[in-house]
Amino acid sequence: MFSAVDEQHMRRALALAALAMNHATPNPRVGCVIVRDGIVLAEGFTQPPGEPHAEAHAIRSARSRGVSLDGATAYVTLEPCNHFGRTPPCTEGLVAAGVARVVAAMEDPNPKVSGRGFSRLREAGIDVRVGLCAHDAIELNIGFIKRMTTGLPWVRCKVAASVDGRSALSNGESQWITGPEARRDGHYWRARACAILTGCGTVKSDDPQMTVRDVLPPLPALTLRQPLRVVFDHLGDIPPTARVLRGGAVVYCADRRPQKLLGDVEVVSLPDKVNSAKIDMAAALQDLAGRGVNELHVEAGARLMGPMIAAGLVDELLIYLAPKILGRDAREMFSLAEPLKLADAVQFDVHDVTRVGTDVRMILRAT
């Protein structure tokens, strides 16, 4: 069904999609390569919201150079959209350009699209093939897919720890357990997220900025987007001068609302239905998904990440392990009750293990 040449061009489309890793949100990251007779005529990738999608970006590039796309094959990493949003339907652009064949990695999980784009292309007489490099396309848009199918963002918890599973000394000192390479890598994961979440306890003890640093945009012409900053503050006592609030943030609280916060900070009260002194974490995640958050990056203490894991709200753990031993009195990674038996332990699958500088990065996914 697919040739080696097809895979070569789809791999290029996936590489282009990765260029939109930071700025596409809330849209999916998509790449497009248009080819005729073995010659690449145009390329494109998702531009920031309100600007062209990957297909339109490629078509515009060809038109600006006077290049005809008649009879060409378009390789796209996601089904072309067939509805009006901030931009016109990509299907109509492909039809108007005279493309004869479309090879797509996967169907769009967005209910507004979900097969309708392929149907429109086929109605126009275009040969449509689907499924090439689907796994890689899914990985690029794992958060978008989850939001479209469940109404929740993909939740990734990041933690740095010693090999005996300790995230800080008993006095709270944690800078730095891991080396500079691991810290820099952690900022890459921040950059790809749509929002960064922390807890008020972390804010009061460390006063973090929760911004992306030490990361350059993939192309000089692109601007590095700072993710939305989010704080869970169930006690309603976040300091109004906290650095995480500078420039705007969303603060979720329970029945006690924080006071005297700056005007560019939005406060959302979501008390838990069982215990109104706690935040309804699932409702907060639903609210973030409604704001277009595909990937939520969590950097918080054990007392926030533990309950999130216990509630089944965490999809992925991003763990950096340093070759250090901090001892039994040092702080734990996750505050979780001990299971009655091993069979009841929270289980994750090992997705990836990579050495980063002097440390090891583990990516674990919920089963």
C-alpha positions in Angstrom: 0.0 0.0 0.0 2.9 2.4 0.8 6.3 2.5 -0.8 9.7 3.3 0.6 9.4 6.7 -1.2 6.1 7.3 0.5 7.7 6.6 3.9 10.6 8.9 3.1 8.3 11.9 2.4 6.1 11.1 5.4 9.1 11.1 7.6 9.9 14.5 6.3 6.4 15.7 7.0 6.7 14.4 10.6 9.9 16.3 11.0 8.1 19.5 9.8 5.3 18.8 12.2 7.8 18.8 15.1 8.7 22.4 14.2 5.3 23.3 15.5 5.9 21.5 18.8 5.9 24.7 20.9 3.5 27.1 19.1 0.6 25.0 17.5 -1.5 24.8 20.7 -4.5 24.4 20.9 -4.2 23.0 17.3 -2.5 19.7 16.5 1.1 19.7 15.2 0.9 18.9 11.5 3.4 18.7 8.7 2.8 18.6 4.9 5.1 17.7 2.0 3.8 18.0 -1.6 5.6 16.0 -4.2 5.3 15.3 -8.0 7.5 13.0 -10.0 9.9 12.6 -7.1 10.4 16.3 -6.7 9.4 18.1 -3.6 7.3 21.1 -4.7 6.3 22.6 -1.3 6.5 22.0 2.4 4.5 23.4 5.4 3.8 23.0 9.0 1.2 24.3 11.4 1.5 28.0 12.1 0.4 29.7 15.3 -3.4 29.9 16.0 -5.2 32.0 13.4 -2.5 31.5 10.8 -2.3 28.8 8.1 -2.5 25.1 8.8 0.3 22.8 7.4 -1.5 22.2 4.1 -2.4 25.8 3.5 1.2 26.8 4.5 2.6 24.5 1.8 0.1 25.6 -0.8 0.8 29.3 -0.1 4.6 28.6 -0.5 4.0 27.0 -3.9 1.8 29.8 -5.1 4.3 32.5 -4.0 6.9 30.8 -6.3 4.5 30.2 -9.1 4.7 26.4 -8.7 1.7 24.3 -9.9 0.6 21.4 -7.7 -1.6 19.8 -10.3 -1.4 16.0 -10.1 0.9 16.1 -7.1 0.8 13.9 -3.9 0.4 15.6 -0.5 1.8 13.8 2.5 0.2 15.0 5.7 0.6 13.8 9.3 -3.1 14.3 10.1 -6.3 14.2 8.2 -6.9 17.6 6.5 -9.7 19.6 8.2 -13.0 20.1 6.4 -14.6 22.9 8.5 -14.2 26.6 9.0 -12.4 27.6 12.2 -10.0 30.5 12.5 -8.9 29.5 9.0 -10.7 28.0 5.9 -10.8 24.1 5.3 -7.6 22.6 4.2 -9.5 20.1 2.1 -10.8 22.9 -0.2 -7.3 24.2 -0.6 -6.0 20.8 -1.7 -8.9 20.3 -4.1 -8.4 23.7 -5.6 -4.7 23.1 -6.0 -5.3 20.1 -8.1 -3.7 17.5 -5.9 -4.3 14.0 -7.2 -3.3 11.9 -4.1 -3.2 12.4 -0.4 -1.3 10.1 2.0 -2.2 10.8 5.6 -0.7 9.3 8.8 -3.9 9.2 10.8 -7.5 10.3 11.0 -8.2 13.5 13.0 -9.9 12.6 16.4 -11.6 16.0 16.4 -15.4 15.3 16.1 -15.6 18.2 13.7 -13.3 16.4 11.3 -13.1 12.6 12.1 -13.2 11.2 8.6 -15.1 14.1 6.9 -11.9 15.5 5.5 -11.1 12.2 3.8 -14.6 11.9 2.5 -14.5 15.4 0.9 -11.2 14.6 -0.8 -12.5 11.3 -2.2 -15.7 13.0 -3.4 -13.4 15.3 -5.4 -11.7 12.3 -7.0 -8.5 12.4 -5.0 -6.9 9.1 -4.1 -6.7 9.0 -0.3 -4.5 6.5 1.7 -4.3 6.5 5.5 -2.1 4.9 8.1 1.6 5.5 7.1 3.7 6.2 10.2 0.6 6.4 12.4 2.4 5.6 15.6 4.8 8.6 15.2 2.0 10.9 14.3 0.1 9.9 17.4 3.1 10.6 19.6 3.4 14.1 18.2 -0.2 14.9 19.1 -0.8 12.6 22.1 -2.2 15.5 24.1 -4.5 16.8 21.3 -5.8 13.2 20.8 -6.6 12.8 24.5 -8.4 16.2 24.7 -10.5 15.4 21.6 -11.4 11.9 22.8 -11.8 12.4 26.6 -12.2 16.1 27.3 -9.1 16.0 29.4 -5.5 17.0 28.7 -2.5 14.7 28.7 -1.0 15.0 32.2 2.7 14.6 32.5 4.4 14.8 36.0 8.1 15.7 36.1 10.3 15.0 39.0 14.0 14.9 39.7 15.2 12.4 42.3 18.0 10.4 43.7 18.3 6.7 42.9 16.7 5.9 46.2 13.6 7.9 45.1 14.1 11.1 47.1 13.3 14.5 45.6 14.8 16.8 48.3 16.6 16.8 51.6 14.4 16.8 54.7 15.0 20.6 55.0 13.6 21.1 51.5 16.9 21.6 49.7 16.6 20.2 46.1 18.9 22.4 44.0 20.4 20.6 42.3 19.8 16.9 42.5 20.3 16.5 38.7 22.9 17.9 36.4 22.7 20.8 34.0 21.9 18.6 31.0 18.9 17.1 32.7 17.6 20.5 33.8 18.0 21.8 30.3 16.1 18.7 29.0 13.3 19.4 31.5 12.8 22.8 30.0 12.3 21.2 26.6 9.4 19.3 28.1 8.1 22.5 29.6 8.3 24.2 26.2 6.2 21.5 24.4 3.4 21.7 27.1 0.4 24.0 26.8 0.3 24.7 30.5 2.6 24.2 33.6 1.0 23.3 36.9 2.4 23.6 40.4 1.1 23.7 43.9 0.9 26.5 46.4 3.3 24.6 48.7 6.0 24.6 46.0 5.3 28.3 45.3 5.7 29.3 49.0 8.9 27.2 49.5 10.7 27.8 46.2 9.0 30.8 44.5 9.6 29.3 41.0 9.0 31.2 37.8 7.6 28.1 35.9 8.8 29.6 32.6 10.7 28.1 29.7 14.4 28.9 29.7 17.5 27.5 28.0 15.4 26.5 25.0 15.7 28.0 21.5 12.9 28.0 18.9 13.4 25.3 16.2 13.8 28.0 13.6 15.0 31.6 14.1 11.8 33.0 12.6 9.7 31.3 15.2 8.9 32.8 18.6 9.1 30.7 21.7 5.7 30.6 23.4 5.5 30.6 27.2 3.0 28.0 28.5 0.0 29.1 30.6 1.0 28.9 34.3 -1.4 27.2 36.7 -1.4 26.9 40.5 -3.5 24.6 42.7 -4.1 26.6 45.9 -6.6 24.8 48.1 -5.9 27.0 51.1 -6.3 30.2 49.3 -3.0 31.7 50.6 -0.7 32.0 47.6 1.5 35.1 48.0 0.3 37.8 45.6 4.0 38.6 44.9 4.8 35.1 43.8 6.9 35.0 40.6 4.7 32.3 39.0 1.9 34.9 38.9 3.9 37.6 37.0 2.5 38.1 33.5 -0.7 36.2 34.3 -1.8 32.8 35.6 -4.8 30.7 36.5 -5.2 29.8 40.2 -7.6 27.1 41.2 -8.8 27.1 44.7 -11.4 25.3 46.9 -13.8 27.2 49.2 -11.2 29.7 50.3 -10.3 32.2 47.6 -6.9 33.9 47.6 -7.0 37.7 48.2 -5.2 40.7 46.6 -4.0 39.0 43.5 -3.1 41.1 40.5 -5.7 41.8 37.8 -4.1 39.5 35.2 -4.4 36.5 37.5 -7.6 34.5 37.1 -9.0 32.7 40.2 -11.3 29.8 39.6 -13.1 28.2 42.6 -13.6 24.4 42.2 -14.2 22.8 45.6 -14.4 19.1 45.7 -17.9 17.7 46.1 -16.9 15.4 49.0 -14.5 17.7 50.8 -15.0 21.4 50.0 -11.6 22.2 51.5 -10.0 20.4 48.6 -9.9 21.3 44.9 -11.8 19.1 42.5 -8.8 18.2 40.4 -10.7 16.4 37.7 -12.9 19.4 37.2 -9.8 21.6 37.0 -8.4 19.4 34.3 -11.7 19.6 32.4 -11.6 23.4 32.7 -8.0 23.5 31.3 -9.0 21.2 28.4 -11.8 23.7 27.7 -9.1 26.4 27.5 -7.4 24.4 24.7 -4.7 22.8 26.9 -3.5 19.6 25.2 -0.5 18.8 27.4 -0.3 19.7 31.0 3.2 19.6 32.5 3.2 19.2 36.3 6.1 20.2 38.5 5.0 20.1 42.1 5.6 18.5 45.4 4.8 14.9 46.6 1.5 16.0 48.2 0.0 17.2 44.9 1.5 14.7 42.5 0.7 11.7 44.8 -3.1 12.4 45.0 -3.2 13.1 41.2 -1.6 9.7 40.6 -3.9 8.0 43.1 -6.9 9.6 41.4 -5.8 8.2 38.0 -5.3 11.7 36.5 -1.7 11.2 35.5 -0.8 9.8 32.0 2.9 10.0 32.1 5.8 10.3 34.6 9.0 12.1 33.5 11.6 11.1 36.0 15.2 12.2 36.1 17.3 9.9 38.4 20.6 11.2 39.6 23.3 8.8 40.8 23.0 10.0 44.3 21.6 8.5 47.6 19.9 11.0 49.9 18.8 8.6 52.6 15.6 7.6 54.4 14.8 11.0 56.0 14.9 12.8 52.7 11.6 13.8 51.0 9.7 11.3 48.8 8.7 11.7 45.2 5.0 11.0 45.6 2.9 11.1 48.7 0.8 7.9 48.3 -0.7 5.5 50.8 1.0 2.1 50.9 -1.0 -0.6 49.2 -2.2 -3.6 51.2 -0.4 -5.9 48.8 1.9 -5.5 45.8 -0.8 -6.4 43.4 -2.6 -3.2 44.4 0.4 -0.9 43.7 -0.1 1.8 41.1 1.4 0.4 37.9 3.1 2.2 35.0 4.8 0.9 31.9 8.3 1.9 30.9 8.1 3.9 27.7 11.6 5.1 27.4 14.9 5.2 29.3 17.7 7.6 28.1 20.9 8.8 29.6 21.0 12.6 29.9 24.3 13.9 30.9 25.2 12.2 34.2 21.6 11.3 34.9 19.0 8.9 33.6 15.6 10.0 32.2 12.7 7.6 32.5 9.4 8.1 30.8 6.7 5.9 32.3 3.1 5.7 31.1 -0.1 4.7 33.0 -1.3 1.3 32.1 
